[in-house]
């Protein structure tokens, strides 16, 4: 409900802004025309929210609760663009920036989470059959030190091998004694005894059926697989210990900035758990996998972890210093408009008129975006207020909307020998939830539609020409395609349930 109120408020503010703009132009025209013998000619009336529908007389809009706005013959127009007076530009908060040459060399900051360094992993397994008599570390995630006792095993298989060895060692020296002793030593090794344990048996000259397993390195017990009284067999897992001398940090790198991240690049990391502390490291690898939801790649970073402060699950901020890139054209990132099908900027010509220009962009950093194609150094682009200029252009019919075709349309086309076929209306894709189904309208709560510059909202659409499919019901999460009609409404071209979303499959 709050979402719909916010959307309604945004719509009301937009309508009010367009009405104020119309009143401003009307007042300016009236002020300029004082004392003039001839008034400006009204070409037609229309609803600013549905500018393609024209009316030959004033009245109330059939689409919105507002009066129709007149369009005059003397409104400023420019070939292939729209002219906006400096006063109106100031009132609308339009800001202009120049296209300049430069190289992106700013820092690249990204968020990350801490994980165990898999190269610091130690897996302890049973080397012989036995019974767990005593467990010294009884819970996972307990820190351990190198040499610390972990458990005590009773190994019956060791008893026979050790007694055989001791019996042979007590025999008088003879020709066959050395060979028998070597065979007994080999049987103890096969039973799973280490060289240290064999030396202890030889030095004490007594059977030692128990073994104390100790930690081979400092770290944290990440996995505990045994309990007191359990029987273990050779190869059975006992403990999994992860060292904390170094840790991995998996940083989310935007797809557009991935080309600037290289293995071996030095980084600094900070964590809200330790204000003021910095951890040094380097990029180990840029993993070849893209998150389709966030359009990011994971950079695996190895950080030194003195004192074992950083532990898995912590958040960290990674500060990278990529090498300066190539020198290219730069524009403010806010000047670039992504419509879903095109990348557009609004340019300002020398006579003050505005027109959209398709561009090819590169990487982005520190609020600046590379422009690889479509602009020249010194050109002026609109850094704020693009939507208002786009609306003004649509009101006057001097060029197509930013979300439409790439080529501008002049105010009046030259007569042709034969009429060209009308282009098919552009279609737009969206996803949402079906709220209501009526005979002549389908109400959908949809997300943002970039190609139309629509925010998330709930609105009604004309059903497809052949009607809705039988499996579309209220509450379904759907993906659909729409297009504008001559009446100013939007018609559903295709619609289908989104099986990947909750409620999209049955």
NORDA-V465885 format. One record per residue. N is the residue number from 1. SS is DSSP state (H for helix, E for strand, C for the rest). PSI is psi in radians with two decimals (999 if undefined). D_CENTER is the distance of its C-alpha to the mean C-alpha in Angstrom with 2 decimals. Layout:
n->N ss->SS psi->PSI d_center->D_CENTER
n->N ss->SS psi->PSI d_center->D_CENTER
This chain:
n->1 ss->C psi->-0.76 d_center->27.37
n->2 ss->H psi->-0.61 d_center->25.90
n->3 ss->H psi->-0.74 d_center->23.10
n->4 ss->H psi->-0.62 d_center->25.92
n->5 ss->H psi->-0.74 d_center->27.90
n->6 ss->H psi->-0.73 d_center->25.14
n->7 ss->H psi->-0.74 d_center->24.68
n->8 ss->H psi->-0.67 d_center->28.49
n->9 ss->H psi->-0.74 d_center->28.74
n->10 ss->H psi->-0.77 d_center->26.32
n->11 ss->H psi->-0.71 d_center->28.40
n->12 ss->H psi->-0.72 d_center->31.58
n->13 ss->H psi->-0.69 d_center->30.54
n->14 ss->H psi->-0.79 d_center->29.64
n->15 ss->H psi->-0.72 d_center->33.00
n->16 ss->H psi->-0.70 d_center->34.79
n->17 ss->H psi->-0.75 d_center->33.29
n->18 ss->H psi->-0.66 d_center->34.38
n->19 ss->H psi->-0.73 d_center->37.78
n->20 ss->H psi->-0.69 d_center->38.22
n->21 ss->H psi->-0.74 d_center->37.35
n->22 ss->H psi->-0.72 d_center->39.91
n->23 ss->H psi->-0.65 d_center->42.45
n->24 ss->H psi->-0.80 d_center->41.92
n->25 ss->H psi->-0.68 d_center->42.57
n->26 ss->H psi->-0.74 d_center->45.51
n->27 ss->H psi->-0.70 d_center->46.99
n->28 ss->H psi->-0.69 d_center->46.61
n->29 ss->H psi->-0.69 d_center->48.33
n->30 ss->H psi->-0.71 d_center->51.05
n->31 ss->H psi->-0.67 d_center->51.63
n->32 ss->H psi->-0.43 d_center->51.91
n->33 ss->C psi->0.03 d_center->54.24
n->34 ss->C psi->2.23 d_center->56.77
n->35 ss->C psi->-0.12 d_center->60.12
n->36 ss->C psi->2.45 d_center->58.85
n->37 ss->C psi->-0.46 d_center->61.10
n->38 ss->C psi->2.26 d_center->58.41
n->39 ss->C psi->2.73 d_center->55.21
n->40 ss->C psi->2.50 d_center->51.95
n->41 ss->C psi->2.31 d_center->51.73
n->42 ss->E psi->2.13 d_center->49.19
n->43 ss->E psi->-0.81 d_center->47.66
n->44 ss->E psi->3.05 d_center->46.02
n->45 ss->E psi->2.67 d_center->44.15
n->46 ss->E psi->2.96 d_center->40.64
n->47 ss->E psi->2.11 d_center->37.86
n->48 ss->C psi->-0.41 d_center->35.17
n->49 ss->C psi->-0.37 d_center->32.52
n->50 ss->E psi->1.26 d_center->33.93
n->51 ss->E psi->-0.31 d_center->35.32
n->52 ss->E psi->-0.33 d_center->36.27
n->53 ss->E psi->2.10 d_center->38.96
n->54 ss->E psi->2.57 d_center->42.17
n->55 ss->E psi->2.56 d_center->45.26
n->56 ss->C psi->0.04 d_center->48.76
n->57 ss->C psi->2.74 d_center->49.64
n->58 ss->C psi->2.90 d_center->48.16
n->59 ss->C psi->-2.89 d_center->47.21
n->60 ss->E psi->2.44 d_center->44.48
n->61 ss->C psi->2.35 d_center->41.18
n->62 ss->C psi->-0.11 d_center->40.95
n->63 ss->C psi->-0.66 d_center->37.16
n->64 ss->C psi->2.80 d_center->36.72
n->65 ss->C psi->1.28 d_center->39.15
n->66 ss->C psi->2.87 d_center->40.16
n->67 ss->E psi->2.65 d_center->42.81
n->68 ss->C psi->2.57 d_center->42.45
n->69 ss->E psi->2.32 d_center->41.99
n->70 ss->E psi->2.60 d_center->44.43
n->71 ss->E psi->2.15 d_center->43.46
n->72 ss->E psi->2.73 d_center->46.16
n->73 ss->C psi->-0.40 d_center->47.52
n->74 ss->C psi->0.23 d_center->47.52
n->75 ss->C psi->2.45 d_center->43.84
n->76 ss->C psi->2.21 d_center->42.56
n->77 ss->E psi->2.72 d_center->40.93
n->78 ss->E psi->2.57 d_center->40.10
n->79 ss->C psi->2.16 d_center->40.05
n->80 ss->C psi->0.12 d_center->36.61
n->81 ss->E psi->-2.86 d_center->35.13
n->82 ss->E psi->2.40 d_center->35.81
n->83 ss->E psi->2.33 d_center->37.79
n->84 ss->C psi->2.19 d_center->36.98
n->85 ss->C psi->2.67 d_center->39.65
n->86 ss->H psi->-0.63 d_center->38.91
n->87 ss->H psi->-0.76 d_center->39.87
n->88 ss->H psi->-0.66 d_center->37.39
n->89 ss->H psi->-0.73 d_center->34.65
n->90 ss->H psi->-0.72 d_center->35.46
n->91 ss->H psi->-0.61 d_center->35.58
n->92 ss->H psi->-0.08 d_center->32.19
n->93 ss->C psi->0.56 d_center->30.56
n->94 ss->C psi->2.24 d_center->29.73
n->95 ss->E psi->2.35 d_center->28.80
n->96 ss->E psi->2.45 d_center->29.45
n->97 ss->E psi->2.63 d_center->28.15
n->98 ss->E psi->2.52 d_center->29.62
n->99 ss->C psi->2.21 d_center->28.00
n->100 ss->E psi->2.84 d_center->28.75
n->101 ss->E psi->2.52 d_center->28.71
n->102 ss->E psi->3.11 d_center->26.97
n->103 ss->C psi->2.38 d_center->24.74
n->104 ss->C psi->2.06 d_center->21.40
n->105 ss->C psi->0.31 d_center->22.29
n->106 ss->C psi->3.01 d_center->20.57
n->107 ss->C psi->2.68 d_center->18.88
n->108 ss->E psi->1.90 d_center->15.27
n->109 ss->E psi->2.39 d_center->14.21
n->110 ss->E psi->2.79 d_center->11.34
n->111 ss->E psi->2.75 d_center->11.31
n->112 ss->E psi->2.89 d_center->12.66
n->113 ss->E psi->2.66 d_center->14.95
n->114 ss->E psi->2.47 d_center->18.46
n->115 ss->E psi->2.86 d_center->19.96
n->116 ss->E psi->2.52 d_center->23.44
n->117 ss->C psi->1.93 d_center->24.44
n->118 ss->H psi->-0.31 d_center->25.59
n->119 ss->H psi->-0.22 d_center->28.22
n->120 ss->H psi->0.24 d_center->29.91
n->121 ss->E psi->2.39 d_center->30.46
n->122 ss->E psi->2.22 d_center->34.11
n->123 ss->E psi->2.11 d_center->35.29
n->124 ss->E psi->2.24 d_center->38.85
n->125 ss->E psi->2.74 d_center->40.87
n->126 ss->C psi->2.35 d_center->44.47
n->127 ss->C psi->-0.17 d_center->46.85
n->128 ss->C psi->2.93 d_center->49.68
n->129 ss->C psi->2.59 d_center->50.59
n->130 ss->E psi->-2.98 d_center->51.35
n->131 ss->E psi->2.45 d_center->50.91
n->132 ss->E psi->1.88 d_center->48.72
n->133 ss->E psi->-0.71 d_center->51.38
n->134 ss->E psi->2.39 d_center->49.48
n->135 ss->E psi->2.08 d_center->45.80
n->136 ss->C psi->-0.52 d_center->45.16
n->137 ss->C psi->2.03 d_center->41.36
n->138 ss->C psi->0.03 d_center->40.78
n->139 ss->C psi->2.54 d_center->37.13
n->140 ss->C psi->2.80 d_center->33.69
n->141 ss->C psi->0.23 d_center->31.74
n->142 ss->C psi->2.37 d_center->35.09
n->143 ss->E psi->2.50 d_center->35.25
n->144 ss->E psi->2.71 d_center->37.97
n->145 ss->C psi->2.72 d_center->39.83
n->146 ss->C psi->2.29 d_center->41.15
n->147 ss->C psi->-0.10 d_center->44.52
n->148 ss->C psi->2.40 d_center->44.04
n->149 ss->E psi->2.32 d_center->45.72
n->150 ss->E psi->-0.82 d_center->43.42
n->151 ss->E psi->2.88 d_center->45.93
n->152 ss->E psi->2.23 d_center->49.46
n->153 ss->E psi->2.47 d_center->50.34
n->154 ss->E psi->2.10 d_center->53.79
n->155 ss->C psi->1.70 d_center->54.24
n->156 ss->H psi->-0.56 d_center->57.48
n->157 ss->H psi->-0.41 d_center->57.10
n->158 ss->H psi->-0.49 d_center->57.58
n->159 ss->H psi->-0.88 d_center->60.96
n->160 ss->H psi->-0.73 d_center->62.80
n->161 ss->H psi->-0.69 d_center->61.35
n->162 ss->H psi->-0.71 d_center->62.30
n->163 ss->H psi->-0.69 d_center->65.79
n->164 ss->H psi->-0.75 d_center->66.48
n->165 ss->H psi->-0.78 d_center->65.49
n->166 ss->H psi->-0.66 d_center->67.63
n->167 ss->H psi->-0.74 d_center->70.56
n->168 ss->H psi->-0.66 d_center->70.56
n->169 ss->H psi->-0.39 d_center->70.21
n->170 ss->H psi->-0.19 d_center->73.39
n->171 ss->C psi->2.61 d_center->75.40
n->172 ss->C psi->2.55 d_center->77.99
n->173 ss->C psi->2.33 d_center->76.81
n->174 ss->C psi->-3.06 d_center->77.70
n->175 ss->C psi->-0.60 d_center->76.84
n->176 ss->C psi->-0.10 d_center->74.30
n->177 ss->H psi->-0.76 d_center->72.85
n->178 ss->H psi->-0.74 d_center->70.26
n->179 ss->H psi->-0.69 d_center->68.86
n->180 ss->H psi->-0.67 d_center->68.73
n->181 ss->H psi->-0.71 d_center->66.98
n->182 ss->H psi->-0.69 d_center->64.29
n->183 ss->H psi->-0.66 d_center->63.77
n->184 ss->H psi->-0.70 d_center->63.43
n->185 ss->H psi->-0.71 d_center->60.84
n->186 ss->H psi->-0.67 d_center->58.85
n->187 ss->H psi->-0.61 d_center->58.98
n->188 ss->H psi->-0.67 d_center->57.58
n->189 ss->H psi->-0.73 d_center->54.69
n->190 ss->H psi->-0.45 d_center->54.03
n->191 ss->C psi->-0.18 d_center->54.09
n->192 ss->C psi->0.13 d_center->51.08
n->193 ss->C psi->2.48 d_center->52.86
n->194 ss->C psi->2.94 d_center->51.63
n->195 ss->H psi->-0.66 d_center->54.00
n->196 ss->H psi->-0.77 d_center->54.10
n->197 ss->H psi->-0.67 d_center->55.11
n->198 ss->H psi->-0.70 d_center->57.78
n->199 ss->H psi->-0.64 d_center->59.23
n->200 ss->H psi->-0.73 d_center->59.42
n->201 ss->H psi->-0.74 d_center->61.35
n->202 ss->H psi->-0.70 d_center->63.70
n->203 ss->H psi->-0.70 d_center->64.29
n->204 ss->H psi->-0.37 d_center->64.92
n->205 ss->C psi->0.64 d_center->66.79
n->206 ss->C psi->2.71 d_center->65.53
n->207 ss->C psi->2.38 d_center->63.10
n->208 ss->C psi->1.61 d_center->59.61
n->209 ss->C psi->-0.06 d_center->57.90
n->210 ss->E psi->2.61 d_center->54.97
n->211 ss->E psi->2.40 d_center->51.94
n->212 ss->E psi->2.04 d_center->49.60
n->213 ss->E psi->2.23 d_center->46.03
n->214 ss->E psi->2.82 d_center->44.42
n->215 ss->C psi->2.24 d_center->40.90
n->216 ss->C psi->-0.20 d_center->40.48
n->217 ss->C psi->2.84 d_center->37.94
n->218 ss->C psi->2.57 d_center->36.43
n->219 ss->E psi->-2.74 d_center->33.35
n->220 ss->E psi->2.39 d_center->32.23
n->221 ss->E psi->1.75 d_center->33.44
n->222 ss->E psi->-0.30 d_center->30.24
n->223 ss->E psi->2.24 d_center->32.32
n->224 ss->E psi->2.03 d_center->35.94
n->225 ss->C psi->0.02 d_center->37.56
n->226 ss->C psi->2.81 d_center->41.24
n->227 ss->C psi->2.82 d_center->43.55
n->228 ss->C psi->2.38 d_center->47.19
n->229 ss->C psi->-0.17 d_center->49.60
n->230 ss->C psi->2.59 d_center->47.27
n->231 ss->E psi->2.33 d_center->48.59
n->232 ss->E psi->2.66 d_center->46.55
n->233 ss->C psi->2.83 d_center->47.03
n->234 ss->C psi->2.27 d_center->46.37
n->235 ss->C psi->-0.12 d_center->42.67
n->236 ss->C psi->2.36 d_center->41.58
n->237 ss->E psi->2.41 d_center->38.56
n->238 ss->E psi->-1.05 d_center->39.61
n->239 ss->E psi->2.63 d_center->36.96
n->240 ss->E psi->2.06 d_center->33.52
n->241 ss->E psi->2.21 d_center->33.14
n->242 ss->E psi->2.20 d_center->30.06
n->243 ss->C psi->2.71 d_center->30.88
n->244 ss->C psi->0.28 d_center->29.16
n->245 ss->C psi->-0.72 d_center->30.59
n->246 ss->E psi->2.75 d_center->27.17
n->247 ss->E psi->2.75 d_center->23.74
n->248 ss->E psi->2.48 d_center->20.49
n->249 ss->E psi->2.09 d_center->17.36
n->250 ss->E psi->1.80 d_center->14.05
n->251 ss->E psi->2.43 d_center->11.81
n->252 ss->E psi->1.93 d_center->8.07
n->253 ss->E psi->2.16 d_center->8.67
n->254 ss->E psi->2.51 d_center->6.86
n->255 ss->H psi->-0.63 d_center->8.38
n->256 ss->H psi->-0.33 d_center->10.73
n->257 ss->H psi->0.06 d_center->12.07
n->258 ss->H psi->-0.56 d_center->12.60
n->259 ss->H psi->-0.31 d_center->16.13
n->260 ss->H psi->-0.15 d_center->17.11
n->261 ss->C psi->2.22 d_center->16.63
n->262 ss->C psi->2.50 d_center->19.78
n->263 ss->C psi->2.44 d_center->21.35
n->264 ss->C psi->-0.16 d_center->23.94
n->265 ss->C psi->2.28 d_center->22.27
n->266 ss->E psi->2.49 d_center->23.45
n->267 ss->E psi->2.80 d_center->21.14
n->268 ss->E psi->2.52 d_center->21.94
n->269 ss->E psi->2.46 d_center->20.44
n->270 ss->E psi->2.70 d_center->21.25
n->271 ss->C psi->2.42 d_center->21.01
n->272 ss->C psi->-0.28 d_center->21.94
n->273 ss->C psi->-0.39 d_center->24.42
n->274 ss->C psi->1.36 d_center->26.47
n->275 ss->C psi->2.35 d_center->26.58
n->276 ss->C psi->-0.21 d_center->27.95
n->277 ss->C psi->2.50 d_center->27.56
n->278 ss->C psi->2.53 d_center->25.75
n->279 ss->E psi->2.24 d_center->25.12
n->280 ss->E psi->2.63 d_center->25.39
n->281 ss->E psi->-2.89 d_center->23.95
n->282 ss->E psi->2.75 d_center->22.63
n->283 ss->E psi->2.16 d_center->19.88
n->284 ss->E psi->-0.71 d_center->21.29
n->285 ss->E psi->2.63 d_center->19.00
n->286 ss->E psi->1.88 d_center->15.75
n->287 ss->E psi->2.38 d_center->15.19
n->288 ss->E psi->1.11 d_center->15.30
n->289 ss->E psi->2.31 d_center->12.54
n->290 ss->E psi->2.29 d_center->9.15
n->291 ss->E psi->1.99 d_center->6.84
n->292 ss->C psi->-0.38 d_center->7.43
n->293 ss->C psi->-0.76 d_center->5.63
n->294 ss->C psi->-0.12 d_center->1.83
n->295 ss->C psi->0.87 d_center->4.25
n->296 ss->E psi->2.73 d_center->5.08
n->297 ss->E psi->2.73 d_center->8.71
n->298 ss->E psi->2.26 d_center->10.84
n->299 ss->E psi->2.11 d_center->13.73
n->300 ss->E psi->2.09 d_center->16.74
n->301 ss->E psi->2.33 d_center->18.78
n->302 ss->E psi->2.14 d_center->22.35
n->303 ss->E psi->2.40 d_center->23.64
n->304 ss->E psi->2.45 d_center->27.29
n->305 ss->C psi->1.22 d_center->27.89
n->306 ss->H psi->2.32 d_center->31.40
n->307 ss->H psi->0.03 d_center->32.89
n->308 ss->H psi->0.59 d_center->30.11
n->309 ss->C psi->-0.81 d_center->28.39
n->310 ss->C psi->2.26 d_center->24.80
n->311 ss->C psi->2.70 d_center->24.45
n->312 ss->C psi->2.44 d_center->21.81
n->313 ss->C psi->-0.31 d_center->19.36
n->314 ss->C psi->2.63 d_center->19.55
n->315 ss->E psi->2.60 d_center->16.71
n->316 ss->E psi->2.68 d_center->16.98
n->317 ss->E psi->2.20 d_center->15.93
n->318 ss->E psi->2.27 d_center->16.20
n->319 ss->E psi->1.95 d_center->18.02
n->320 ss->E psi->2.64 d_center->18.29
n->321 ss->C psi->1.39 d_center->20.95
n->322 ss->C psi->2.70 d_center->20.37
n->323 ss->C psi->2.56 d_center->23.56
n->324 ss->C psi->2.38 d_center->24.24
n->325 ss->C psi->-3.00 d_center->23.20
n->326 ss->C psi->2.72 d_center->25.58
n->327 ss->C psi->2.23 d_center->27.16
n->328 ss->E psi->-3.10 d_center->25.90
n->329 ss->E psi->2.46 d_center->25.73
n->330 ss->E psi->2.47 d_center->23.45
n->331 ss->E psi->2.75 d_center->22.70
n->332 ss->E psi->2.41 d_center->20.99
n->333 ss->H psi->-0.55 d_center->17.31
n->334 ss->H psi->-0.24 d_center->18.31
n->335 ss->H psi->-0.26 d_center->20.83
n->336 ss->C psi->2.26 d_center->18.43
n->337 ss->E psi->2.14 d_center->17.88
n->338 ss->E psi->1.98 d_center->15.53
n->339 ss->C psi->-0.10 d_center->17.53
n->340 ss->C psi->-0.65 d_center->15.75
n->341 ss->C psi->-0.40 d_center->18.74
n->342 ss->C psi->2.80 d_center->19.68
n->343 ss->E psi->2.09 d_center->18.76
n->344 ss->E psi->2.57 d_center->21.53
n->345 ss->E psi->2.69 d_center->23.20
n->346 ss->E psi->2.10 d_center->26.38
n->347 ss->E psi->2.70 d_center->29.22
n->348 ss->E psi->2.19 d_center->32.50
n->349 ss->C psi->3.09 d_center->35.68
n->350 ss->C psi->-0.51 d_center->38.85
n->351 ss->C psi->0.13 d_center->40.55
n->352 ss->C psi->-0.01 d_center->37.82
n->353 ss->E psi->2.83 d_center->36.35
n->354 ss->E psi->2.57 d_center->32.69
n->355 ss->E psi->2.57 d_center->31.08
n->356 ss->E psi->2.62 d_center->27.63
n->357 ss->E psi->2.28 d_center->26.86
n->358 ss->E psi->2.39 d_center->24.44
n->359 ss->C psi->2.82 d_center->22.76
n->360 ss->E psi->2.10 d_center->20.85
n->361 ss->E psi->2.77 d_center->18.36
n->362 ss->E psi->-2.29 d_center->17.37
n->363 ss->E psi->2.94 d_center->15.31
n->364 ss->E psi->2.42 d_center->14.66
n->365 ss->E psi->2.50 d_center->15.85
n->366 ss->C psi->0.65 d_center->17.85
n->367 ss->C psi->0.14 d_center->17.61
n->368 ss->E psi->2.52 d_center->19.03
n->369 ss->E psi->2.39 d_center->17.94
n->370 ss->E psi->2.42 d_center->20.02
n->371 ss->E psi->1.96 d_center->21.98
n->372 ss->E psi->-0.41 d_center->23.38
n->373 ss->E psi->2.49 d_center->25.42
n->374 ss->C psi->-0.26 d_center->26.81
n->375 ss->C psi->2.89 d_center->28.08
n->376 ss->C psi->2.72 d_center->30.88
n->377 ss->C psi->2.38 d_center->31.43
n->378 ss->C psi->-0.28 d_center->32.98
n->379 ss->C psi->2.71 d_center->31.73
n->380 ss->E psi->2.37 d_center->30.67
n->381 ss->E psi->2.71 d_center->27.40
n->382 ss->E psi->2.13 d_center->26.56
n->383 ss->E psi->-0.30 d_center->24.03
n->384 ss->E psi->2.58 d_center->24.35
n->385 ss->C psi->0.30 d_center->26.10
n->386 ss->H psi->-0.67 d_center->24.94
n->387 ss->H psi->-0.67 d_center->24.90
n->388 ss->H psi->-0.67 d_center->28.49
n->389 ss->H psi->-0.71 d_center->29.69
n->390 ss->H psi->-0.70 d_center->28.15
n->391 ss->H psi->-0.71 d_center->29.98
n->392 ss->H psi->-0.70 d_center->33.15
n->393 ss->H psi->-0.70 d_center->33.00
n->394 ss->H psi->-0.63 d_center->32.73
n->395 ss->H psi->-0.69 d_center->35.62
n->396 ss->H psi->-0.20 d_center->37.85
n->397 ss->C psi->0.46 d_center->36.89
n->398 ss->C psi->-0.36 d_center->36.74
n->399 ss->C psi->2.82 d_center->33.47
n->400 ss->C psi->2.82 d_center->30.87
n->401 ss->C psi->2.72 d_center->27.77
n->402 ss->C psi->-0.66 d_center->24.66
n->403 ss->C psi->0.01 d_center->22.98
n->404 ss->C psi->-2.50 d_center->26.08
n->405 ss->C psi->2.83 d_center->27.82
n->406 ss->C psi->-0.54 d_center->27.52
n->407 ss->C psi->2.38 d_center->31.20
n->408 ss->C psi->2.73 d_center->32.88
n->409 ss->C psi->2.16 d_center->35.82
n->410 ss->C psi->2.85 d_center->39.00
n->411 ss->C psi->-0.68 d_center->40.87
n->412 ss->C psi->2.23 d_center->43.75
n->413 ss->C psi->2.52 d_center->43.77
n->414 ss->C psi->2.51 d_center->46.89
n->415 ss->C psi->2.48 d_center->49.00
n->416 ss->C psi->2.77 d_center->48.58
n->417 ss->C psi->-0.64 d_center->51.22
n->418 ss->C psi->2.38 d_center->49.32
n->419 ss->C psi->2.31 d_center->46.47
n->420 ss->C psi->2.60 d_center->43.18
n->421 ss->C psi->2.44 d_center->41.34
n->422 ss->C psi->2.38 d_center->38.77
n->423 ss->C psi->2.63 d_center->35.15
n->424 ss->C psi->2.43 d_center->33.28
n->425 ss->C psi->2.50 d_center->31.18
n->426 ss->C psi->2.53 d_center->27.47
n->427 ss->E psi->2.73 d_center->25.40
n->428 ss->E psi->2.47 d_center->22.10
n->429 ss->E psi->2.54 d_center->19.73
n->430 ss->E psi->2.99 d_center->18.39
n->431 ss->E psi->2.59 d_center->18.03
n->432 ss->E psi->-2.89 d_center->19.92
n->433 ss->E psi->2.33 d_center->22.78
n->434 ss->E psi->2.10 d_center->26.44
n->435 ss->E psi->-0.58 d_center->28.46
n->436 ss->E psi->2.50 d_center->31.82
n->437 ss->E psi->2.07 d_center->33.68
n->438 ss->C psi->3.05 d_center->36.81
n->439 ss->C psi->-0.68 d_center->39.07
n->440 ss->C psi->0.19 d_center->37.88
n->441 ss->C psi->2.45 d_center->34.43
n->442 ss->E psi->2.07 d_center->31.27
n->443 ss->E psi->2.20 d_center->29.31
n->444 ss->E psi->2.33 d_center->25.55
n->445 ss->E psi->1.83 d_center->22.99
n->446 ss->E psi->2.84 d_center->20.02
n->447 ss->C psi->-3.06 d_center->16.58
n->448 ss->C psi->2.54 d_center->16.03
n->449 ss->E psi->1.66 d_center->17.53
n->450 ss->H psi->-0.63 d_center->16.36
n->451 ss->H psi->-0.35 d_center->19.36
n->452 ss->H psi->-0.07 d_center->21.71
n->453 ss->C psi->0.61 d_center->19.92
n->454 ss->E psi->2.38 d_center->20.51
n->455 ss->C psi->3.07 d_center->18.83
n->456 ss->C psi->2.33 d_center->18.63
n->457 ss->E psi->3.00 d_center->22.33
n->458 ss->E psi->2.18 d_center->25.09
n->459 ss->E psi->2.90 d_center->27.55
n->460 ss->E psi->2.51 d_center->30.10
n->461 ss->E psi->2.65 d_center->30.12
n->462 ss->E psi->2.40 d_center->33.08
n->463 ss->C psi->2.84 d_center->33.17
n->464 ss->C psi->2.73 d_center->33.22
n->465 ss->C psi->-0.63 d_center->36.59
n->466 ss->C psi->0.09 d_center->37.42
n->467 ss->C psi->2.89 d_center->36.30
n->468 ss->C psi->2.62 d_center->33.64
n->469 ss->C psi->2.70 d_center->33.53
n->470 ss->C psi->-0.45 d_center->35.36
n->471 ss->C psi->0.01 d_center->32.38
n->472 ss->C psi->2.11 d_center->30.35
n->473 ss->C psi->2.89 d_center->31.14
n->474 ss->C psi->2.34 d_center->30.32
n->475 ss->C psi->-0.23 d_center->27.39
n->476 ss->C psi->2.47 d_center->25.67
n->477 ss->E psi->2.16 d_center->21.95
n->478 ss->E psi->2.80 d_center->22.10
n->479 ss->E psi->2.34 d_center->20.56
n->480 ss->E psi->2.88 d_center->22.91
n->481 ss->E psi->2.34 d_center->23.90
n->482 ss->E psi->2.84 d_center->26.05
n->483 ss->E psi->2.71 d_center->28.30
n->484 ss->E psi->2.55 d_center->30.59
n->485 ss->C psi->2.97 d_center->34.30
n->486 ss->C psi->-0.39 d_center->37.34
n->487 ss->C psi->0.00 d_center->37.93
n->488 ss->C psi->-0.09 d_center->34.72
n->489 ss->C psi->3.05 d_center->33.01
n->490 ss->E psi->2.32 d_center->30.14
n->491 ss->E psi->2.45 d_center->30.98
n->492 ss->E psi->2.16 d_center->28.94
n->493 ss->E psi->-0.79 d_center->29.19
n->494 ss->E psi->2.65 d_center->27.67
n->495 ss->E psi->2.45 d_center->26.22
n->496 ss->E psi->2.65 d_center->25.42
n->497 ss->E psi->2.50 d_center->24.26
n->498 ss->C psi->1.77 d_center->20.73
n->499 ss->C psi->-0.39 d_center->21.75
n->500 ss->C psi->-0.23 d_center->18.31
n->501 ss->C psi->2.71 d_center->18.16
n->502 ss->C psi->2.32 d_center->20.64
n->503 ss->C psi->-0.03 d_center->23.87
n->504 ss->C psi->-0.21 d_center->23.12
n->505 ss->C psi->2.67 d_center->25.56
n->506 ss->C psi->999 d_center->29.00
